[in-house]
Amino acid sequence: MTARQGDVLVLFGITGDLAKKMIIPALYRLVGRGELTVPVIGVALTDWDDDRLRAHMADCVRAAVDEVDESALQRLQASTHLVAGNYTDPAVFSRLADAITAEAGPTAFAVHYLAVPPSLFGTVADGLAGVGLHTRSRLVVEKPFGRDLASARQLQALLAKHYPEDRIFRVDHFLGKEPVEDLLVLRFANTLLEPLWSRQWIDRFEITMAEDFDVADRGSFYDAVGTVRDVVQNHLLQVMAYLLMDAPLSDAADDQRDAKFRLLRAVRRLDAGAVVRGRYDGYLDTPGVAPDSTTETFVAATFHVDDWRWAGVPVYLRAGKALPDTLLDIVAVLRPPPRALFSGGAGTMQPDRIRLRLQPRAGVTITLLAKQPGRGDVPAEIPLAVDFREVLGPVHAPYERIFADALAGDPAHFARMDTIEQAWRIVEPILDPATPPAPYPRGSWGPEAAERLPGPEGWVPLPPAAPSTPPTTPAPQAAPEGALAR
């Protein structure tokens, strides 16, 4: 069944930090490209009126965009209206229903985007249902979706009272990143790569998500979340699913999501005793952080996939803050040849590698061995590399894809409930440990024990991230996770 196109976008939390830094600039770019033509109704706990909101939107766009298209900005402002009030007040939803009718007609299909804390998801869903808006709308909710498996299921029950699964879209902005989507095309559109993508040819995977900054002024938020909940349970397990899943039956959304679910269902629960947790020096001095905090700012873990394709192939993953660089990098280390024929021997020759750089500049590097010039057959590594932006042009920011797909009703880049449940199952053994993490110096790659996780030789060395130059369609820096609206 074809999903219904949205006739109006309702943005709960339009005055919040996420809207300021990510959502409003994304809407501006969509308007500029002619991809957003429906009215926008903002809902927020505020005393603003339409004029104050529109002035705020202009400030948000000018802070994110170097050269503003004033015509596009004015079109966005003119199409935006505000419904102000407390989400617990039924009168707010009555006024919202009237605004939707006035802007898009009495039978309009609305896309309700909840850029609000998860504690308000059920309140908003109940309010929409109270005035009958749930029957002709879809609900788009921001992360985090629960704090563990039990709370995720409780949250789902609140939404499922009013919305079926096919009209609940759960945002994971990594699924809107074009370099993450590139994983599917690289794997399944190239006969060069896909035959290698199995236990017969790949020895191990290494996934690194590094940030060279600390938690800054987000101590209260981050101390309640930590690295596992912030990026591993959601973003990185979704990336791992794309990296390892079998080919979907088609490129249809549910076929892709079915393939992700099958992969995650095969992933073993983490062994808490084999996970390295770390905390950068000085974290406890951050305002908002509890003096007896056991929250991690770094984690390194080994994942095992118990299926036919990947049995026996470990996936080493590390993620953290205050590390040497900011990047998201995947390395597939191929198995070495069965015999070392050339001088240098098996002990010094590195195996071939396929490196997929997802950020800051997406690209792929294949490292092969070739003969060094001179006497003797001495192998030397040669990198074959391509920068996707240089070849294919600039990419769209994730929230642009998220809103375009939400309005179109395309669920491919949103997380389905069964995959969220599997992700919580996988990480549950390492949630909320009682012991403090191991310390590590700022600018290092985490605690010393993490360096040895893949074995005595450690992780494959990472090249420095290439300096990021502004694309034609500039993307703002990511808003703080959890920085949602009032």
N, C-alpha and C positions, 0 to 999 in steps of 0.2 A: 504494500500500500504506500502510495506517495505521501510524504509528509506535507502538511500544510505550511505554506509560506506565511511568515509573520506579517501582520498588517500594522503593528505598533510595537515599539520596544519600550518596556517599562524597566527602569533601572533603579532598584532599591539600593540606597547608599550612595546616591550621586554626589554627595558632599564629602565623602570619605577619601582617605589617602590613596586607596587603590584606584578609585575613579580619577582622582587628580593626576596621578603619575602614569597610569596605563590606559584606563578605559576611555576617558575623554579624548586624549590624543588619537587613540585608535578609531574612534567614531569620526573624528575630523578627517582622517585619511580616507576612510570609507566614503564619506560624503564627497571628498575631492575626486575620487575615482568613479563616482556615480553608482557606488554599490550600496549606499544607505540612502533610501528615499522615503522611508516611513517616518512618522512622527516619533519623538522620544519624550517619554514622560518620566521625570525623576521623582522619586519618593525619598524623603529624608526627615529626620527629627531636627528641624531647624526653624528659624523665624524668617528665613529668606523669602523673597518673592521671585517671579520670573526674571525681572531685570537683574537682581543680584546674582541669581544663578547664571545667567548668560554672561555677565561680567566675569564671574569665576571661571567659566568655561574658556573664555578668551585668555585669561591668565594661564590656565593649564596648557593650552595649545602653544602659546608663545614661549612658555618655559621649556617645551619639549621639541619645538620645531624651529629651525634656524630661519627659514624663509616661509612665512605664513601666506597662504593663498587667502586673502581677505574675503573673496567671494565665497569660498567653501566654508570658511568660519562663519560668515553671516548666515549661510543656508542652514548650518547646524544650529546656530543660536535661534533662528526663527522657527525651527521645527521642534524646539525643546520647551517643555512646560514643567512646572513643579507642583507636586502635591505634598504639602508639609504636614507633619504630625507624627504622633507616637504610633508605632506598629501594633500596640496592644489596644488601640482605640478603633472600634468598628467603623466609626464615622470616617476615618481615613480611607478605608477601602470603599465606602460608598462614594466618596469624592473621587477616588481613583476610577471607579466604574463610570461615573459621569464624564470624567476627563477622556477616558478611552472612547466612549460613545461620541463625544464632541469632536475628537480629533480623527477618529478612524471609522465611525459608524457603529450601529447597535450590534452588528454581527461580527465585528472585528475579531481576528485571532491574535492574541497578545503573546509576546515572548517576555516573561518575567525573569529578569536577571538579578539574582540575590548576591550583591557584593556587600554582605553583612555577616556578622559572626554566625557560626553554625547554631548557636543557642537560639537564634531568631528564625531559623528555617521553618520550624514547625509553626511558630506564631504567624509568620507571613502566609504559609500555606493555609492555615485555618482562616485567616482573614480574607484571603481570596475566595475560599470556598463559601464563606459566610455571605458573600454578595453574588455568588454564582459565577465568578470569573474563572474558576478552575476548569469548567467544562469546555472552554474554548481558549485554551492557552497551553503553553509548555513552560516548565520551570527549569531555570539554569542556576545551579548553585556552585559557589566557589569552594575551594578546599580550605581547611581540612575536612574530610568527611569522616568524622569520628576520631577518637583517640586510641581506639583498639577495636577488635572485632565486635565485642559486645555493644559498644557505644555506636559503632557504624550501623549495626542492625537496628538499634533503637531509633536512630535518626531516620533510617530508611522507613521504618514503620510509621513515623510521623508524616512523612511525605506521601507514602503509599495509601494513606487514608483518602487522599483526594486526587492523586495523580498516578496513572499507570506507568510502568517502567519505560515505555517508549516515549513518554513525554517528560521524563526527568533527565536532564543533561548535567553531568557532573564535570566541572572544569578541572583539567590538569593542563596548565598552560604549556607544559613540555610537549603535549600532543599537538599543539598548534604550531610548534617550531618546524619550519620547513626542513632543516637539517635532520631532525628526527624522522620525519616522513621519508627523507632520502634513503634511510636504511632499508625500507621496503623495496624501493626501486632498484637500489644497488644490488640487493640480494636476488630479487626475483625477475629482474629484467635483463640480467647479464649471465650468459652461460659461462663466462670466464670465472665468476665467483661462486655461484650456487653449488656446483659440483664439489668445491672444496669445503663447503660449510657443513661439516659433520665430524664426528669423532675419528673417522679414518684419516683425516688430514690436519685437524686442528688440535694442538696440544692443550691450550688454555686460552682464556680471555682475561684481559685486565681492563677494568673500567675505572676511570678517575674523574671525579667531579671536584674541582678545587676552587676555592675563593681566597684571594689574597687579602681580604678585609675581615674585620672581626664583627661582633654583633652590634657595635656602635651604641646607639641609644635605645636598642630594642631588647634590653636585658630582661624586662618582665615577661615579654612575649616569648623570647627564645628559651628562657629558663623553664618554661612550662612545656616546651616542645622538644628541643634537642635535634640533633642531626638526623636521627633515624626517622622521626615523624616529619621533619621539615622537608627532606629531599629523598630519602631512601625508599620509604614505604610507597610513595606515590611516583615521583618523577623517575627515579632510577630503575625501579622495577618495571615501569612502563617501557623505558628504553630497552631494558634487558629482554622484555617480551618481544619487541620488534626485532631485536638482534638474533634471537634464538628460535622463534616460533617457526612451525612448518608453514608452507605456502597456504594461504587461504583459498577457499574454493573459487572466489572471485574477488574483485576489488570492492564489492558491496560492503557497507559498514558492518553489518552483522556477521558477515563471513570473516572479516578482519578481526572483529572482537571475539568471535568464536575461537580463532586461532590463538589469540593472546590468552584467552582463558585456559585452553588446553595446555599451553606452555606453563603458565603460572601454577596450574594444578599439579604439574609434575615437579615443581621446585620443592626441595626438602625444606622443612622448618630449620631455621638457623640454630646452630649449636652455640649456646651462650658462652661455653668454655673456650670456643675457638674464635671468638670475636675480640678485636682490639678496640677499645674505646679510649678516646683521648680528650684532653681539655687544655687549651692553650694557656700559657702563663699569663696571669693577670685577669682571667675571666671572672674570678670571684670578686674582683674589685669593681666590676661593672654595676652601675646603679640599676636596681631592680632584681639583681641576682641574689638568691638566698645564700647566706654565709655557709650553710651546710649542704649546698646544692650537689647533686650527683649527676647533673645533666652533662651530656657529652657535646663537644663541639667538633668531634672527629670520630669516625668509625671506619674500620676496615674489617671485611668479612669475606668468607668463602661460601659461595652458593654452589649447590649441586642439583643437577636436573636429572631426574630418574626417568628418562624416556629412551627410546631406541636410538635417537640421533645423537644425544649428548651424554649418555652414561659414561662416567669416568673422566669427563672434561670439566675441570673446575673453572668457576668464574670468580675471579678476585675483584673485589669492589672496594674502593675507598672514597670517602667524601669528607670534607671538613672546611673549617674557616681558619684564617690567619696562616695560610699555606703560601708557598713561594709564588704561585701564579693563579690566574683565574681562567679556567678552561673546563671543557667536558671532552674527554678523550677515550677512545676504545681501541685496544690493540688485540688483534687475533694473532697468536703465536703459532705458526705452523710446526708440524712435526719435522724433525731433521731427516735428511736422507738416511737410508739404512746403513750406509758405510761412509766413512770420511776418506775420500780418494785423494784429496789435495793437501799440500803442505799447509801447516797451521793446525791441522788435526781437529777432531770433534770437540776438544776441550776449549778451543779458542774461537771457532766459527760460530757465529750467532745464526739461529734458524731464520728463515724468511718470516716476514711479518706484514700484516695488513693493518694499517692505522687509519681509523676513521675519526677525524676531528669534527665535533659537532658545534663547538663554540670556543673562542669568539669568531673565528673565520672558518666556516665549514670547508672540508676538503678531504681528500684521501691520499695516502702515501703507501706505496707498496715497496718494501725493502727487499732487494734481491742481492745475490752475490755475483760478481764478475771478476775476471782475472785482472790482477794488478799489472801495470806495464813493467816490463823487465823480464829477467830470467826466472824460470820456475812458474809453476801453476799455483800462484798464491792468491786466494780469493780476497776480495774487498767488497764491502757493502756499498751499494748504490741505491739511492732513493728515487723512485718514480712518483712524482707528486703533482697534484692539481688543486688549485684553489677554486672552489665552485663559484664564488662571487665574481672572480675575474673572468671566468668562462661564461657563466650563465646570467650574470647581472645581480642586482640587489634582491634581497628577500623581503617579504612582508613580515611585520612584527606579529608575534603569536596572537595577541588580542584582536588583531584585525581578522585573522582566520576564525577565531572563536566566535566573534559576533556575526560574521558573514554566515558561518555554518549554523549558528543558533537560529538566526532568522530564516534560513533556508530549511531548517529541520534535518540537517545532515548530522547524524550522531557519530560519524567515524572517528572524530578527534575528541570525543568525550569518553570518560571512563564508565563502563558498565558495572552494575552492582556486583556481579559475580567475580569480576577481576579485582574489585576493591576488597571483597571478602578474602580472596586468596592472598592478596598482598599483606593484609593484616595477619593472616594465619602464618605467613612465612616469617615475619619479623617479631611476632608476639613473644618469643622467648627472650628477646633482648630489650623489651620495653621496661622502663622504670626500675632499673637495677638499684640495689641498696648500696653498692660499693661505689666510691668515687672513681672517675676515669683517671688514667695515667696522664701526668703532665707532659707537655711538649713545648719547645720554644717557638715563639712566633717566627714565621718564615721557614720553618722546617716542614718535612713531609709527615708529621705526626710522631707519635711515640716510637721508640726504637723497635719495639716488638712488631709494629706494623710493617716496617721495612723488610722483615724476614718472612712475612706471611706467604708470599708465593714460593718461598724456598730460599736456600742460602745465597743465591745470586741476586735476590731481591726483584724489584719491579723493573720492567723495561724502561730505560731512561726516557724521560719526556723532553722533547724539544721545547724551547720557550715559545709561548703563545705569540703569534704574529701580531704586531700592532694593528688595532682595528681602525680602519678609516671609515668615515661616515658614508653609508650607502646613499643612493639617490632617494630612497624612502627611509629616512632615519628612524631608527628604533630607540625609544627611550630606555634608560636603565630600568631593570626590573624593580617593581615596587616591593617594599618589605612584605614577606609572607605574613599573612594574618593582619595586615594593615587595612582593615575593612572599615565599613562606614558606621556612622551612628544610626 
